[in-house]
Structures are given as structure tokens and as C-alpha cells.
Amino acid sequence: MARTRLLAGNWKMHKTRAEAVEFAEKLAQLSSDISDDAVIGYPELLICATFTALPGLMEPLQKSNTRLGAQNMHEADHGAYTGEVSAAMIKELGCTYVILGHSERRMYFAESDAAVAKKTLVALDHQLTPIVCVGESLEERENGETSTRIAAQVGAVLDALKDKQDGAERLVIAYEPIWAIGTGRTASKEDAEVVARAIREQVKEKLGDHVASAVRILYGGSVKPENIADFLSEADIDGSLVGGASLEAESFFRMAHNSTL
Ligand code: PGA
């Protein structure tokens, strides 16, 4: 099955609302020079902004055909959860995607595999597309524990989706080795592909062929305009989740261009 590539920017805790809109306007300007023919084969574009930048960002992003996403959400619809935001709340602002279980959330906010699995189910039920992040630490990689660590993280999510009748094929899984995030070090494309292929195999075992061939798997960790095409040349890598290099419109635009089929 042909999968649409996805270029997702994860802005983390960067950009005020005004800066976010400035980025969107700049991206629209850059995109306006592309001919209709060139747009064919372009990846799906997505920016995951901070909660405070979400209102009013959908419209300027639409000018460059870029979708809007959040970086986290709570699994409950509402309730006494000070500081949290629900799926319905981010949807109302135009989000169609949400990043779940980023390693920074697992590390600094103690998000467990079980919590990430629960949020994934809730996101799908709200018609949001979850981008579930998985990845090993440097110590785990050096100890040869990469595949077991990833399998545990992915397995928790797949178990939660086992009885889901539809929607599971919308799942996006981002493989982000923790040691490659923001460090300038990347996994080799071959190593990234080994992990991506194993993830797809695991999806196949748990949820069947149809879902496995539809699920998109991204690589993330120090991706930039110069190396993005390398990762995308691998059969099981369908896009990228990009932090630092997604903060400038020119750089994001170049990555979109370099991700074109
Ligand atoms: P990076 O971050 O591109 O800055 O390494 C990736 C991420 O954390 O999603």
C-alpha cells in the first residue's frame, strides 16, 4: 500500500503565538512559488505547536496546506486535572494530530507506556491522528536492548488497540532514539530501518496485514534538510518528526522539498 509521507515539526516549548503566525506566513510565502505539478508527491506537512500558539494558527498554516497538531493531551474528556488539556479542546482549535509519549514527556513528566497507550486510544476515538514516540536511551542501545525496549513501548499501544474495530490504521509511530534528539547525532539510515521494519512486523502480528501496511513510521532525531532524504530512502520509513530544524520556515520548507517522492 502506498503511504503518504509525513513531515511533522515538533516545536517543543518554542515560539510565542506571534512568532508562530510569523512562521506560518513565511511558509505560505515560500510555498506560493511552487507549481501545482511540483506539489504532487509532496509529503503531508504538519506543525505541532505549543498549546498557547494553537489558537489562530490553523488559518495561516492552511495557506501552505500544513496541518496543525498538539504535543500532548490528557486522556480524560474533562475533570479535575489542573494544567491539562483534553482531546476535544485541541480539536476545537483545528488540530488533527497529537504527539504522544515523546521521550521528553516520558523523562520529565513520568509518562508510562500504559498512559501513552491509553491516550492513543482516546486520540483515535476523537478522530485525532496520534504520533506515538518510541525510542531507546544510549545505555539501552549499548547494552543491546534496543529491540526489547522498542517492542515494549510499541506493544503497550498495540495491546490497547487490539479490540479496536477501525481507526488503528491511522496510527503513526515515530522512532526517535533518545541519544539522537537535539544532539546532532543520528542513527544510521540502516539502523533506523531495522527498527522501523521490526515495528511494522510487530503491528502485523498484533493487528494484521491491513493495519501494518497502512501505519506510518517516522524517524526522528537530528533530522535536517541535508539528511532527511537518506532516511526516506528506506522502505519502512514514511516520514520524519523534526525538532530543531522545524523552527525556521526556510529549513522546514527545504525538508518538505527534500521529502518529495
Ligand atoms: P531534534 O528533535 O530534531 O531537534 O533532534 C526531534 C524530536 O525531539 O522530536
Residues whose N, C-alpha, C, O or C-beta is under 5 A from the ligand:
A	BS01	PGA	N10 A180 I181 G182 T183 G220 G221 S222 V223 L241 V242 G243 G244 A245
